[in-house]
């Protein structure tokens, strides 16, 4: 095992990380296809970072959201997208639960589909779709992100024979659903999003005020982009603590 620590790459809009300490609750959306969450050392580093900097954290496992991607990359004609995503989600939850033992009052694990039960989801989803259809810059940004993602899959031979345009449409639906759920989270006071990697450009632009007609809950969000780096070895430190 490799001991790691978190490096903050960017905070949008601009904040010093110390100013966010104990400011409130944060959340992480665990992407099924993000390699970060396949590495226990990285997850431990992230959980420690969160516990040292925030009051509480919701861990949102984005398993049901992943059905859009499975539609693109899975060629099995008899595919059961919901069952497949649920199994993938179960696997990640098992890992997360083993790592947060004794910290259940601080970390709360929830699943993507749970947010469809909230009345706010339909309201925000309708607003986001209408905004997408009426704001050309917003539409263009999401379309560009979707095309880049699908082109990368195509270059890696990961498309399942689906037409490029159809795959792009699926990716757009993924993004619009994702943004809608983030609206619900923000509406419930979870407006600090910690993400390993490069954040969705359109969400950063909303936080920077580029889209003043976007839902206000989105405009008040804070996006923290992070990565993990290896800790320098400490002399005579034979026993490494991995507890939170």
PyMOL commands that set and color helices and strands:
alter all, ss='L'
color gray80, all
select helices_A, chain A and resi 17-20+35-38+40-53+64-73+81-99+112-117+119-134+136-155+164-187+201-207+216-219
alter helices_A, ss='H'
color red, helices_A
select strands_A, chain A and resi 4-12+25-30+56-61+107-111+192-196+222-230
alter strands_A, ss='S'
color yellow, strands_A
deselect
rebuild
show_as cartoon
